[in-house]
């Protein structure tokens, strides 16, 4: 089961997550999502646990827990296409031009 963790302290590492979730069962992977430009944590992560029962127990017990001074949110991760953006994933493409399309028209 893939688990989403939100509101993480920027100090939490992959290894920390591995340790927190290992108390509930086997952890296949633990990954804090990092900003590709700054290299710093974006404040959320994903943990994969192969045993659904262990994962459910971890979610139940860790959701709302205080980790490094912050109350974290822990839930089942939703596939990208189910995140409320019309069901089609990222359809943006060309967002820069769309945001600035009034700029080019303002000269006339």
N, C-alpha and C positions, 0 to 999 in steps of 0.2 A: 504494500500500500504506500502511496506517495503522500507525504504529509507536508502541509504549508505552515510555516512559522512566521508570524508578523510581529512588528514592534520590538525587534531585537536591538539590544545595545550594540553600538558600533564596535565594541571590544570583543564580542563573542566570535569565536573561531569555529572552523569545521570540527576541530578536535573537541571543543567544548560541547557542541551539539551531539557529537558521537557519544560522549560520556553521559549527557543528560538522558538520551533516549536508550542507551544500552542497559539502563536499569530495568527497562520494560521488556527487553528481548533483543534479538539479533538486529543489527543495523547494517543494511547493504551499502548505504551511502549517506553522507551528511554534507550539505553544501550551502555555505553562506553566499548569497549573491553579491558580487562586487561590481562597482561602477567601472565600466571599461576605460573611462578617461582618467579618473582620479585614483583608481585602485583601492578605494575605500568601500567598506560595507554599505549596502543600500538599505539595511535594516530588516531584511527578510531572508528566509532560507527554505530549503527543502530537505526532508529526510525521507529515505526509503527504508521500509521494514518489510521483509518477506512474509511475516506471519501477521495476518489481518487482526487476529485477536489481541496480540501484543500491541499492535499499532493503535487499535481502538482504545485500549487501556491507557497508553501513553497520551493520546489526544485528550481523553477524559480527565486525566490527572494533571497534565501540564498546561492545559488551556486556562489562562488566568493566573498562572504562577508568576512569581517575581524572579527574574533572572537578571543579575547584574544591575539591580535597581529599577528594572522596567517590567511592567506587566505584559507578558507575551500572549499572543493569540495563537492557538494551535488548532488546525482543522484539516480535514481531508482536502488534498490539493485537487482543484478542478482543472480539467483540460483547458488549454488556451481558448478553444472555440466556445466554451461555455461560460465565459467571463462577462457576459452582458454587452458584447459589442456587435450584436446582430448575428452571432453564430458563425461568422465567416473568418475568424481570425483577424489578422491585421490587414485591413483593406485600405489603410491610409495612403501610402505612396504619394509623393508629391506634396506632402503637408506643408513644406516651406513655401511653395508657390501659392498654395491656397490661402495661407495666413497673410500673405503679402499682396494679394491680388488687387487690393484697393490702392496700393502704392503706385502701380503703373498707370492706373486710370486717373490719379489725382493730378497729373500734369496737363490734362486736356480740359 
